[in-house]
């Protein structure tokens, strides 16, 4: 996913109107795709990040020295009220236990008038990085990973979550990134690494099932070389 989340992060920072000198929080920072872009924009000393995973927290501290990295969840952020100028959540809302509570707490730690922004892949619309894979799997193999029911992945859902969280001046939009592949194997190989729901699905297949899925994916994708576009819904509002 890094091949998509890295370029998305650059666009998302612009969408959230992050400017020099601002104190900024990355919620659900993961391995730091967005954190690194925020460091480029405002400097490590002005960036804060939080993630519930201890391995991600450790990796992020190593990747982005000088950033204030803490372990925690979006619904109960380990930061004081009104402590940042902007709080961003990239590709995280659909993983929150309670998205409304998550954005509400992001607003709590953001100074009045500051920006709270979020983005989520358009999984429901078939425009996510995994959409070709899911299309190949769906309806053909038992136990296929399914992500279309996750909150925020349908048009308009992020806006409603933001409004329910009490954000003001809510605006919505979309951001699109493209990734180039020279070979089919370059696209297929990440799914064989056992990472995430798709990786778990591939790992659980026997050799025949894995080969059948591999060939089905080849049929779904364009002839090589090809480009894959991915679109994320995004929302921003004021605390």
HELIX and SHEET records of a PDB file:
HELIX    1   1 UNK A    2  UNK A   15  1                                  14    
HELIX    2   2 UNK A   33  UNK A   42  1                                  10    
HELIX    3   3 UNK A   44  UNK A   46  5                                   3    
HELIX    4   4 UNK A   54  UNK A   63  1                                  10    
HELIX    5   5 UNK A   93  UNK A   95  5                                   3    
HELIX    6   6 UNK A   99  UNK A  109  1                                  11    
HELIX    7   7 UNK A  131  UNK A  137  1                                   7    
HELIX    8   8 UNK A  157  UNK A  164  1                                   8    
HELIX    9   9 UNK A  184  UNK A  188  1                                   5    
HELIX   10  10 UNK A  189  UNK A  192  5                                   4    
HELIX   11  11 UNK A  196  UNK A  204  1                                   9    
HELIX   12  12 UNK A  207  UNK A  220  1                                  14    
SHEET    1   A 7 UNK A  68  UNK A  71  0                                        
SHEET    2   A 7 UNK A  47  UNK A  51  1                                        
SHEET    3   A 7 UNK A  24  UNK A  27  1                                        
SHEET    4   A 7 UNK A  84  UNK A  90  1                                        
SHEET    5   A 7 UNK A 110  UNK A 121  1                                        
SHEET    6   A 7 UNK A 226  UNK A 238 -1                                        
SHEET    7   A 7 UNK A 168  UNK A 181 -1                                        
END                                                                             
